[in-house]
Amino acid sequence: MRTRSTVASLAIALALVAVAGSASATDTPSPASPPPAVSTNPIANFFAQRTHWQCVQFARLFSGIQLFGDARTWWSEAVGKYGRGFTPQMGSVLVFKPHGSMRRGHVAVVSQVLTDRIIQVTHANWSPIDGHRGKVEKDVTVVDVSHAGDWSQVKVFYHPTGDLGTTVYPTFGFIYKAAQAADEAGRRISAAVGLSPDEQ
């Protein structure tokens, strides 16, 4: 009788040791385990590794619109390649005219359309952040302040002040990723109502 009791006690003790061992193995990672990956998104990793972006480099990569040269040339370079217009669309590129010290212009990718006169853009090399330029800023507010509501003049959120700021920036308009057919259709409509190419 005592032998059976001893065997049963021993079996229970061995079972408890096995459970405790499996729990500790689960709770404590093995030293040989590889560290978790930072991100499975290669684009996110690429952005994180870059410390300085020019606006045109970032806009080209982020939007997929393959235009080159200074930002101020994008509006004319888009003719025959991409549609252009004055209504914001997600994924389109807002092209800024040269203004003040911004002699080469600027380009920003529309990330959200909030209202007919408020959008958000994702762009690079605008605000100094942590004392450095060349940073990417996501979902930055841009407001149309033009009298005609045609996005020809805008104010842009400025990180150091945490506000839109006082500067009004002139723009050319938006470049759309759609092919040139959209631009040509707009030209035909404009010609039908008597608008010159400069007024489109």
C-alpha positions in Angstrom: 0.0 0.0 0.0 2.8 2.4 0.9 4.6 1.5 -2.3 1.6 2.5 -4.4 1.3 5.8 -2.5 5.0 6.5 -3.0 4.8 5.8 -6.8 1.7 8.0 -7.2 3.4 10.9 -5.3 6.5 10.5 -7.4 4.5 10.6 -10.6 2.7 13.8 -9.5 6.0 15.4 -8.6 7.5 14.5 -12.0 4.4 15.9 -13.8 4.7 19.2 -11.9 8.4 19.5 -12.7 7.7 18.9 -16.4 5.0 21.6 -16.4 7.2 24.1 -14.7 10.0 23.3 -17.1 7.8 23.9 -20.2 6.5 27.2 -18.7 9.9 28.5 -18.1 11.0 27.5 -21.6 8.1 29.4 -23.1 8.4 32.5 -20.9 12.2 32.9 -21.5 13.4 33.2 -25.1 16.3 31.1 -26.1 19.5 33.0 -26.5 19.8 31.5 -30.0 16.5 33.0 -31.2 16.9 35.7 -33.9 15.8 39.2 -32.9 12.5 40.4 -34.3 12.6 42.3 -37.5 12.2 46.1 -37.3 9.6 46.2 -40.1 8.3 43.9 -42.8 7.7 46.9 -45.1 10.7 47.5 -47.3 9.5 51.0 -48.2 9.2 52.0 -44.5 12.6 50.6 -43.8 14.1 52.6 -46.8 12.4 55.8 -45.6 13.7 55.2 -42.1 17.3 54.7 -43.2 17.4 57.9 -45.3 18.4 60.9 -43.2 18.0 63.6 -45.9 15.5 63.9 -48.7 15.0 66.5 -51.4 11.3 67.2 -52.1 11.6 66.0 -55.7 13.3 62.7 -54.8 10.6 62.0 -52.3 7.6 63.1 -54.4 8.8 61.0 -57.3 9.2 57.8 -55.2 6.1 58.4 -53.1 3.7 59.3 -55.9 5.1 57.2 -58.7 5.0 60.3 -61.0 8.3 60.0 -62.9 9.3 63.6 -63.5 12.8 65.0 -63.0 14.6 68.3 -62.6 13.9 71.0 -60.1 10.4 71.2 -58.6 9.6 74.4 -60.5 10.0 72.6 -63.8 7.5 69.8 -63.0 4.5 71.7 -64.2 5.8 72.1 -67.7 7.5 68.7 -67.8 4.1 67.0 -67.1 2.7 68.2 -70.4 2.0 65.2 -72.7 2.9 62.8 -69.9 0.5 63.4 -67.0 -2.8 65.1 -66.4 -2.8 68.5 -64.8 -5.5 70.5 -63.0 -6.6 72.7 -60.1 -8.6 70.2 -58.1 -6.7 68.1 -55.4 -6.8 64.3 -55.7 -5.2 61.7 -53.4 -1.8 60.8 -54.9 -1.5 63.9 -57.0 1.4 66.3 -56.7 1.0 69.9 -55.8 3.6 72.0 -57.6 4.7 75.2 -55.9 6.1 78.2 -57.9 9.5 79.7 -56.9 8.9 82.1 -54.0 11.4 84.0 -51.9 14.3 81.8 -50.8 12.4 78.8 -52.3 14.0 79.5 -55.7 13.6 76.0 -57.1 10.0 75.6 -56.1 8.6 72.7 -54.2 6.5 69.6 -54.7 4.2 67.8 -52.2 2.1 64.6 -52.6 -1.6 64.9 -51.6 -2.3 62.3 -48.9 -5.8 63.3 -48.0 -8.5 65.6 -49.3 -10.4 67.0 -46.3 -12.6 69.6 -47.9 -12.6 71.5 -51.2 -10.1 74.0 -49.7 -8.2 71.9 -47.1 -5.9 69.0 -47.9 -3.1 67.1 -46.3 0.2 66.5 -48.0 3.2 64.3 -47.3 6.4 65.9 -48.4 10.1 66.3 -47.7 12.5 69.1 -46.9 10.0 71.7 -45.8 10.2 72.4 -42.1 13.4 72.1 -40.0 12.8 69.3 -37.6 15.2 68.8 -34.6 17.3 71.5 -36.2 17.6 69.8 -39.6 16.0 70.0 -43.0 15.5 67.1 -45.4 12.9 65.3 -43.1 9.7 63.7 -44.4 6.5 65.2 -42.9 3.3 63.1 -43.1 -0.2 64.5 -43.4 0.7 68.2 -43.3 -2.2 70.6 -43.6 -2.4 72.9 -46.6 -5.2 75.5 -47.0 -6.3 77.1 -50.3 -6.4 80.9 -49.6 -6.8 82.0 -53.3 -9.8 84.3 -54.0 -11.0 82.1 -56.8 -10.7 78.8 -54.9 -8.4 77.4 -57.5 -5.5 76.5 -55.3 -3.2 79.1 -56.9 -2.3 80.4 -53.4 -1.8 78.3 -50.3 -0.7 78.3 -46.7 1.2 75.4 -45.3 1.6 74.1 -41.8 5.1 74.9 -40.5 6.5 72.6 -37.8 8.6 75.1 -35.8 5.5 77.3 -35.1 3.0 74.5 -34.9 0.7 76.6 -37.2 0.0 77.5 -40.8 2.3 80.5 -40.6 1.8 83.8 -42.4 3.5 83.1 -45.8 1.2 82.7 -48.8 2.8 80.4 -51.5 1.9 80.6 -55.2 1.3 77.3 -56.9 1.0 76.0 -60.5 -1.6 73.3 -59.7 -1.8 69.6 -59.3 -0.2 66.9 -61.5 -2.2 63.7 -61.6 -0.8 60.2 -62.0 -3.4 59.5 -64.7 -2.0 59.5 -68.3 -2.0 62.5 -70.5 -5.5 61.7 -71.8 -7.0 63.5 -68.8 -5.0 66.6 -69.6 -5.9 66.5 -73.3 -9.6 66.1 -72.4 -9.4 69.2 -70.2 -7.7 71.2 -73.0 -10.5 70.2 -75.4 -13.2 71.3 -73.0 -11.3 74.6 -72.3 -11.0 75.3 -76.0 -14.7 74.7 -76.5 -15.5 77.3 -73.9 -12.9 79.8 -75.2 -10.2 79.5 -72.6 -6.6 80.0 -73.6 -4.0 77.3 -72.5 -2.6 79.7 -69.9 -6.1 80.0 -68.3 -6.5 76.2 -67.9 
